[in-house]
Structures are given as C-alpha cells and as structure tokens.
Amino acid sequence: MGVRIAGVIALATLFSYLHVLNSVRTENLARLERYVVERSQREAGIFLLAEDNHAVLRDALAEKLQASRQEDVSARFDSLFARMPDGTLRNRPEVFDGTRMPGVFIPASLEPDAELRRRILASYDVLAQYGPAFRTRFTNTFIVLPEGVLVLYWPERPTWCQEAETGFSVVTLDFFIRSLPEKNAARQSVWCGIYADPGTQKPMVSVSTPLDVDGHHVATFGHDVLLKELMDRAIRDHLPGAYNMILGEEGAPIAHPDLSPEAVGDASHGEGQHDSGQTGVGSLGTEEQRLHVRRIFERLKATPPDQTVVKLPEYGEYLSRAPLEGPGWDFVTVLPEHVVSEPALGAARYVLLFGLASLLLELAIMYWVLKQQITRPLEAFTQATDRVAAGDYHVELDTSREDELGQLARAFRMMADQVQRRQEELRQANEGLEHRVEERTRELKDVHQRLVDSARRAGMAEIATNVLHNVGNVLNSVYTSAQVAKERLCRARLEHVSRVAGLLQSNQDDLTTFLTRDERGRHLIPFLERLGQHLVEERQGILSLLDDVGRYTEHIGDIVKVQQNYARTPRMHEPVLLSELVEDALRINSAGLSSHQVQVDKQLASLPPVLTDKHKTLMILVNLISNARYALDAVSPDERRLLVRLETPAAERFRLEIRDNGVGIEPEMLTRIFQYGFTTREEGHGFGLHSSALAAQELGGSLMAHSDGPGRGATFTLELPYQPAQGET
C-alpha cells in the first residue's frame, strides 16, 4: 500500500513540476529580455549625453570662431597667458583660478600667430561657458587644437596644465589620433580605449569629436567618463539570482562580478594609450572564468542580432544582451537555469508534501494494526539494549516464539554473552597496555636523558679538544723558543774568555810591555771589546726568547683559566656579559684561527648582563666557531673571513650570528646537519651541531643554519631569550 501511494505521489510531483517549469521559464525569459533592454538604454545615457554635449560644443565653437574673425585678440591673449621659463605658454598664475576657468597648455615649440590665438581664446571662452554645466556628469571637458594646444576644464585637478611636463604632447594620445580625418572619415564622435585615471587610477574612457571649418580640422572636443559607477552598478543591480557583465568588442570583460574596477585600470598601459580599450579575458582570476566568458561571447556572436535571449547549455545558463550605444559594448545578463526552475521545484515540493501526508496517514493505520504484534516485543528489546549499554549483560527475553522476533531474541542473548566475554578480554588487554605504556615511557625518558648527557659530554669534549689544541699550539711555540735559546747559548764564545784569561795570566809580570809591544797583546783589548759586545747581544736574544716563553706560558694559563671557569658546576641561569662570552669562545679557538690565517670581524652590540647558562652558550659558540674554521680550509688564506655578530635584542630575544665565506652547505643538507652523528668531515664525529641544537632548545631558544649553496659560505644564527639580569637596564 505504501509503495502504491509513493508511486502516485511521484507521478503527480513530476507532472506538476513540468507544467510549472514551462510557465515559469516563459515568464522569466520575457522579464529577462525586458530588463536587459531597459538597463542598456539607461546605462548608455551617459555616453549619449557626452555625444550630445559635443554637438553643443561644436556648434558653440563654430559660432564663436565666426564671430571673432575680425577681432584683435592679442591684448586679451597676453593678459591671460604668459611664457613660462621652460618656453611653454600657460595661464598667468596671478589671474588663474582653475576651479572657475579652463587651463591652457601651449608647447614651447609653438609661437601662436593671430589666427591660432583667436582659436585658443574661442576654445577658452566656450569651455569657460559650458564646462561648469558639464561638470556634474563628467570628470572634465577639454578642447585640443591640431597644433598641440590643450584647453582643459578640470576643477578637481585645477593645476593640471600648470604642472604638465614641458615635453607633454597631447596630439600623440589615442583619443586625439582617432579624431583625425584619416582615422575618422565620417567626422563623428569616437570612443578610445579604457585607461587608468592618472589621479585616482580608476578606469575611465574618453570620447572625442572633431570640428572641421572650411574643410580643415580646427579642434577636437573631449570628455573623460569615469567607469567605476557604471561597473559597480552593473554588478550590484541585477535580477534575483542573476548577474550582469559588460563585454567589449572582442569579448573582453569590462564589468564582471569577479573583475574589480582596479583590475581594469591596472591592465591599461598609460593614459589613453590603448588601441582597443579592452583589458582582455586574462584580467579574470582563473582559467575557468576566462573560458566561461569566452564561451558566452562566442555564443552571443553566433546569435542573430534580433534574438535577444539565448541558452548556454554547457553551463546551464540563459543569456540576454543589448548593445550600449556610444562605445559599442554589450550589456549582458546571465540567468542560471536553476533560478528559472526553482519555482517549479517549489510547486513540486508542495505536491510532494501533500502526498507524504497521505502516506503518513496510511502508515498511522498500519502502526495501529502492528503495534500489538511488533511494538511491545520491540520495547522489550529496547530495555534489554539499555541494560546491555549500562553493562548488565544478563537480560531476559522471550525466546519461546517461533517467528522472526523469537529468532531475534535468541540472537540477542547470544550477542550479549559474546559482548560480555569481549568486554572482559578488552579490560584485561587495556590493563596490560597501560602497563606496557608506562614501561615504554620510562624507557623513553631514560633514553632522552642519556641523549642529553651524551650531547653535554660531547659539547664538553669539543671545548676540551679546542682547549687542548690551543694549549698544544702554544706549547709548540714554548718549545721552539726554548730550543732557539739553547742553540744561541751553545753558540756563545765563552771559551774565548778562558783563553784571554790564560794569556793575561802568562804575561802578568809585564802586562804593560805585553799589551803595547807584543802582537797578540795589542789585539787583546779590541778583541775583548768585540767579545763583550757579542755576549751582550747573545744575552739580549736569550732574554727575548725567555720573555716569549713567559708570555706563552701566561697564554696557556689564560686558556686553562677560561676552561676552569666554565668547567665548574654552573648555575642554570646567571648574569653573563655576552660580549665577554664571545671573546672567551674566540680565545679558546684563537690558536686554530691564527694557524688557519682566519680574519675575524666582530660586530658586538653593547648589551647589559643577561640571565643564561654560560656553559651551554659557550659550548654552542665554540662548536660554531670551530666548524667555521674548518669550513674555511677550502678558501685561499688571504680570503678567509669569519664574522661574529651580536645584534640588539628584538621581540624579547637576542641573536648571535657566526658567518663564514667557506665551502657552504648543500640545500638538501640544511635539514640534516643537526641530526645526531651526521658529519661531512672525515675526522668529525657528528656531535657538535646536534648537541648545540639540543642546548639551544634547553635554553628556550633555537639554532638555525642558512647557506646560499656550495662555495657561498654559511650562517649559523643562535636565538636565545633576552632576560636582563635583575637591577640592569
């Protein structure tokens, strides 16, 4: 019975839908056609008004020129216009008010004769008379003479002519070229391409109308028409469910819901420089939108002009177009097919609701009949289900019935028993899983602690290795100085002193005769003098070497003292002068940097003491400087540069940069260099950067690496929280 009623309801719904759809479609398409025709006539009003204004201006200027043929205009011309320092003729500043009178621009290369002055003044008078009246609907009004003279009434930009560049040429602009006889043989009003308003950058279009007197082109009238209101109105005011667009001659969208007016202005190449005035379908955002507009244009182009409404089946849309008189654009309204079919669907829904009401009535009767046999047993099943859901699996159901409900009761009892068994198994499994999770968590904590300890020991070993390396280098210098002192002492001529003493002792009875007459005696005193001088020089040399030994020994003491300071059990956070910490790191690496001939450039901002872990921060800096030193091995010694920069804190963090111009880092390596055990040096162990990154995280900061590629150096940046020590500013 329910199936039969449902079939009747479906057929009634279908027939009502088809009938209403046909009626609604005919009514909506007729309304669509009337709407598009009325909108196109209304939107074309501004363009037709512009052409009508030009007809008035053309007649007024022709009459003005005829009336002033015998008039001497030189005195009046000189009172209004003056030669500027750049050679151009413009309005005299002392008498010019751009909000009430037109501005004039005459090129520097033009020397107006009496005839040209007469035409300029006639154009000036016509604009002064009609310009204020046209201002309410048009941005500006202007007259261009073929000689390059521009007469412009533009109250919003009254100083435009005063500020125009010296080399400005109005006769090269598109709107004027379109008015020339060779371009406009019919001598009618023509519209140029869309371009951006130079002041507001909003889209606009210009109309130009030529004036010929006695077969000669003497002037061109122009209006600039802002398009933003037209575009906004086309998008904003539309039929319910539909949308409007304005298409150019080649199908390019001038107004479209997905095309902003700024996009039309931005697509232009300059003021009045378009040939077609179209922005192109490419101005829309996506390829799908551009294809949609292209299909609409092609469908309208293939439609006879007398057919106003057509269908676009592939998009499920109805199209209606009407031309905009003036620029020759098309006003198009797109009505989706679902908007037309929506009333039919509404009517079908009403029929369907009435049918469903009938079906519900029959179901109510069936409910009353089946309640006794079905409802009560089902209530028992519901109560049993609630008990099972509450965790009570001991349910009582009537399993004695031989019908389907009896089978269901037996199956339900079996299911309850299985659920109880599975529940117990699940509870035991959860308890075991919780135990395993706790054990695994403890294991992970132990592994993490071991990793942290390993990273700390690796960092301490890295610092100790650098210290021992520097101490070894200094000890080499101590050994060298000691060996040189030993060699110089061995070369000293101390045996000559014994020989001289023996010679003097053998002649002590008559030293005077020996020193004055004996050949050996006469040379003895000069010899002693030279020997003494030699011994003094040797002594100075040995003392200098011993000074070097002392200085090297003090340097070893400094290195060991720095290491001892940082080897003490540190406080996790203590006042630290960052500049001194950087100096300590450089001092630990000083021997290696010197032996590698690395030039260090320090740019350290002066900061007050900050609270941080000195040991961890020093470990990071020593690792980074050591890595930079090895990265510079591939660079020639005279080009090895290392920059250490401490920047002024920003956003409660300070930055330390270690930059070298060494071998650089491959882009794919930048994500791996901080991994544990990863290294690119044969003698490396892969602990340094990993432990440094861990230490930076423990300090609440980060360690980052950047490189432009192999051979272009690398920069490591350490960022840490900036926490000034208490009492510091």
Residue pairs with C-beta under 8 A, 6 or more apart in sequence:
1 362
1 366
2 359
2 362
2 363
2 366
5 355
5 358
5 359
5 362
6 355
6 359
8 355
9 351
9 352
9 355
9 356
9 358
9 359
12 351
12 355
13 348
13 351
13 352
13 355
14 348
16 347
16 348
16 351
17 344
17 345
17 347
17 348
18 344
20 343
20 344
20 347
20 348
21 340
21 341
21 344
24 340
24 341
24 343
24 344
25 340
25 341
28 318
28 335
28 339
28 340
29 309
29 318
29 320
29 340
31 239
32 239
32 242
32 309
32 318
32 320
32 333
32 335
33 308
33 309
33 320
35 239
35 320
35 333
36 308
36 320
36 321
36 322
36 331
36 332
36 333
37 308
37 322
39 237
39 244
39 322
39 331
39 333
40 322
40 323
40 324
40 331
41 322
43 230
43 233
43 234
43 324
43 331
44 324
44 325
44 326
46 137
46 225
46 230
47 191
47 207
47 225
47 324
47 325
47 326
47 327
48 325
48 326
49 137
50 138
50 189
50 207
50 223
50 225
50 326
51 189
51 207
51 209
51 326
53 130
53 134
53 138
53 141
53 223
54 189
54 207
54 209
54 221
54 223
55 209
56 130
57 126
57 130
57 141
57 143
57 209
57 221
58 209
58 211
58 221
60 126
60 129
60 130
61 122
61 123
61 126
61 143
61 211
61 219
61 221
62 211
62 213
64 122
64 125
64 126
65 118
65 119
65 122
65 213
65 218
68 118
68 121
68 122
69 118
71 118
72 114
73 114
73 117
73 118
73 121
74 114
74 117
76 121
77 112
77 117
77 120
77 121
79 92
79 95
80 91
80 92
80 95
80 104
80 121
80 124
81 89
81 90
81 91
81 92
81 104
81 106
81 120
82 89
82 90
82 91
82 92
83 89
84 90
86 108
86 166
87 108
87 109
87 166
88 105
88 106
88 107
88 108
88 166
89 104
89 105
89 106
89 110
89 112
90 103
90 104
90 105
90 106
90 161
90 162
91 98
91 101
91 103
91 104
91 161
91 162
93 162
96 103
96 162
97 158
98 154
98 155
98 157
98 158
98 159
98 160
98 161
98 162
99 155
99 158
100 128
100 132
100 155
101 124
101 128
101 153
102 123
102 124
102 127
102 128
102 131
102 151
102 152
102 153
103 151
103 152
103 153
103 154
103 158
103 159
103 160
103 161
103 162
104 120
104 124
104 149
104 150
104 151
104 152
104 161
105 149
105 150
105 152
105 161
105 164
105 168
105 170
106 112
106 120
106 148
106 149
107 148
107 149
107 168
107 169
108 166
110 116
110 147
110 148
110 149
112 120
112 149
116 145
116 147
116 149
119 145
119 218
119 219
120 145
120 149
120 151
123 143
123 145
123 149
123 151
123 219
124 151
126 143
127 141
127 142
127 143
127 151
127 152
127 153
128 153
130 141
131 141
131 153
132 153
134 141
134 223
135 141
135 153
135 155
138 223
138 224
138 225
139 154
139 156
139 197
139 204
139 223
139 224
139 225
139 226
140 152
140 153
140 154
140 156
140 157
140 223
140 224
141 152
141 153
141 221
141 222
141 223
142 150
142 151
142 152
142 153
142 154
142 221
142 222
143 150
143 151
143 219
143 220
143 221
143 222
144 150
144 151
144 170
144 171
144 176
144 208
144 219
144 220
144 222
145 151
145 218
145 219
145 220
146 171
146 217
146 218
146 219
146 220
148 169
148 170
148 171
149 170
150 161
150 164
150 170
152 160
152 161
154 160
156 199
157 199
170 176
171 177
173 271
173 272
173 273
174 192
174 193
174 272
174 273
174 274
174 275
175 190
175 192
175 206
175 207
175 208
175 220
175 222
175 272
176 208
176 220
176 222
177 183
178 184
178 190
178 192
178 208
179 190
179 208
179 209
179 210
179 217
179 220
180 210
180 217
181 187
181 210
181 212
181 217
183 190
184 190
184 210
187 210
187 212
188 209
189 207
189 208
189 209
189 326
190 207
190 208
190 209
191 205
191 206
191 207
191 277
191 326
191 327
191 328
192 205
192 206
192 207
192 208
192 272
192 274
192 277
193 205
193 268
193 272
193 273
193 274
193 275
193 276
193 277
193 278
194 203
194 204
194 205
194 227
194 254
194 264
194 265
194 268
194 274
194 277
194 278
194 279
195 203
195 204
195 205
195 206
195 265
195 268
195 269
195 270
195 271
195 272
195 273
195 274
195 277
196 202
196 203
196 204
196 265
196 266
196 268
196 271
197 203
197 204
197 224
197 226
197 265
198 271
201 262
201 265
201 266
202 226
202 227
202 228
202 261
202 262
202 265
203 226
203 227
203 228
203 231
203 261
203 262
203 264
203 265
203 268
204 224
204 225
204 226
204 227
205 224
205 225
205 227
205 277
205 327
206 222
206 223
206 224
206 225
206 272
207 222
207 223
207 225
207 326
208 220
208 221
208 222
209 220
209 221
209 222
210 217
210 219
210 220
211 217
211 218
211 219
211 220
211 221
212 218
227 254
227 255
227 261
227 264
228 261
230 246
230 255
231 246
231 254
231 255
231 261
231 264
232 261
234 244
234 245
234 246
234 255
234 331
235 243
235 244
235 255
235 256
235 257
237 244
238 244
238 333
239 333
239 335
240 339
241 335
241 336
241 338
241 339
241 342
242 333
242 334
242 335
242 336
242 339
243 257
243 333
243 334
244 255
244 331
244 332
244 333
244 334
245 253
245 254
245 255
245 256
245 257
245 293
245 296
245 332
245 334
246 253
246 254
246 255
246 256
246 324
246 329
246 330
246 331
246 332
247 253
247 254
247 293
247 296
247 297
247 300
247 321
247 329
247 330
247 332
248 254
248 276
248 277
248 278
248 329
249 276
249 278
249 328
249 329
250 276
250 278
250 297
251 281
251 293
251 294
251 296
251 297
251 298
251 301
252 276
252 278
252 279
252 280
252 281
252 283
253 259
253 279
253 281
253 283
253 284
253 293
254 264
254 278
254 279
254 329
256 284
256 293
258 284
258 285
258 289
259 279
259 283
259 284
263 279
263 283
264 279
264 283
267 279
267 280
267 283
268 274
268 279
277 327
281 290
281 293
281 294
282 290
284 290
284 293
292 315
295 312
295 314
295 315
296 312
296 319
296 332
296 334
299 310
299 312
299 319
300 310
300 319
300 321
300 330
300 332
303 310
308 320
308 321
308 322
309 318
309 319
309 320
310 318
310 319
310 320
311 317
311 318
311 319
311 337
312 318
312 319
316 336
316 337
316 338
317 334
317 335
317 336
317 337
318 334
318 335
318 336
318 337
318 340
319 332
319 333
319 334
319 335
320 332
320 333
320 335
321 330
321 331
321 332
321 333
322 330
322 331
323 329
323 330
323 331
324 330
324 331
374 405
377 398
377 405
377 409
380 397
380 398
381 397
381 408
381 409
381 412
384 395
384 396
384 397
384 412
384 416
387 393
387 395
388 395
388 416
388 419
391 423
393 416
393 417
393 419
393 420
393 423
394 416
395 412
395 413
395 416
397 409
397 412
397 413
398 405
398 406
398 409
399 406
399 409
399 410
399 413
400 406
401 409
451 676
451 694
452 694
452 698
454 687
454 691
455 687
455 690
455 691
455 694
455 695
456 619
456 691
456 695
458 685
458 687
458 688
458 690
458 691
459 616
459 619
459 620
459 623
459 687
459 688
459 691
459 692
459 695
460 567
460 619
461 687
462 619
462 622
462 623
462 626
462 687
462 688
462 691
463 563
463 566
463 588
463 618
463 619
463 622
464 563
466 588
466 589
466 592
466 622
466 626
467 559
467 560
467 562
467 563
467 588
469 591
469 592
470 559
470 588
470 589
470 590
470 591
470 592
471 556
471 559
471 560
472 591
473 591
473 592
473 594
473 595
474 552
474 555
474 556
474 559
474 591
475 552
475 556
477 548
477 552
478 548
478 549
478 552
478 553
478 556
481 545
481 546
481 548
481 549
481 552
482 545
482 549
484 545
485 541
485 542
485 545
485 546
485 549
488 538
488 541
488 542
488 545
489 538
489 542
491 538
492 534
492 535
492 538
493 531
493 534
493 535
494 535
496 527
496 531
497 531
500 524
500 527
500 528
500 531
503 520
503 524
504 511
504 524
507 514
507 518
507 521
511 521
514 520
514 521
515 521
515 522
515 524
515 525
516 522
558 587
559 587
559 588
562 584
562 587
562 588
563 588
566 584
566 614
566 615
566 618
570 613
570 614
570 615
571 613
572 613
573 611
573 612
573 613
573 723
574 611
574 612
574 613
574 614
575 609
575 610
575 611
575 725
575 728
576 609
576 610
576 611
576 612
576 614
576 617
577 607
577 609
578 604
578 607
578 610
578 646
578 654
578 656
579 604
579 606
579 607
579 646
581 614
581 617
581 618
581 621
582 602
582 604
582 621
582 644
582 646
582 656
584 618
585 618
585 621
585 622
585 625
586 593
586 600
586 602
586 625
586 644
588 622
589 622
589 625
589 626
589 629
592 626
592 629
593 600
593 625
593 629
593 642
596 629
596 632
596 633
596 637
596 640
597 637
597 638
597 640
598 629
598 632
598 640
598 641
598 642
599 640
599 641
599 642
600 642
600 644
601 641
601 642
601 643
601 644
602 644
602 645
603 643
603 644
603 645
603 646
604 644
604 645
604 646
605 646
605 647
605 648
607 646
607 648
607 649
607 654
608 724
608 725
608 728
608 729
609 724
609 725
609 728
610 654
610 722
610 723
610 724
610 725
611 723
611 724
611 725
612 699
612 720
612 721
612 723
613 695
613 698
613 699
616 695
616 698
616 699
617 695
617 699
617 718
617 720
619 691
619 692
619 695
620 692
620 695
620 696
620 703
620 718
621 656
621 658
621 718
623 688
623 689
623 691
623 692
624 658
624 692
624 716
624 718
625 642
625 644
625 658
626 688
627 688
627 689
627 716
628 642
628 658
628 659
628 660
628 662
628 714
628 716
629 642
630 681
631 660
631 662
631 663
631 664
631 713
631 714
632 640
632 641
632 642
632 660
632 661
632 662
633 662
634 662
634 663
635 661
635 662
635 663
639 661
640 660
640 661
640 662
641 660
641 661
642 658
642 659
642 660
643 657
643 658
643 659
643 660
644 656
644 657
644 658
645 655
645 656
645 657
645 659
646 654
646 655
646 656
647 654
647 655
647 656
647 657
648 654
649 722
652 721
652 722
653 701
653 719
653 720
653 721
653 722
654 719
654 720
654 722
655 717
655 718
655 719
656 717
656 718
656 720
657 715
657 716
657 717
657 718
658 715
658 716
658 718
659 713
659 714
659 715
659 716
660 713
660 714
661 712
661 713
662 713
662 714
663 710
663 711
664 707
664 708
664 709
664 710
664 711
664 712
664 713
664 714
665 673
665 705
665 707
665 709
665 710
665 714
666 709
666 710
667 707
667 709
669 680
670 705
670 706
670 707
672 678
673 680
673 689
673 705
674 689
674 690
674 693
674 703
674 705
675 686
675 690
676 686
676 687
676 690
677 685
677 686
677 687
677 690
678 686
678 689
678 690
679 685
679 686
689 703
692 703
693 703
696 702
696 703
696 718
696 719
696 720
699 720
699 721
700 720
700 721
701 718
701 719
701 720
701 721
702 718
702 719
703 716
703 717
703 718
703 719
704 716
704 717
704 719
705 714
705 715
705 716
705 717
706 714
706 715
706 717
707 713
707 714
707 715
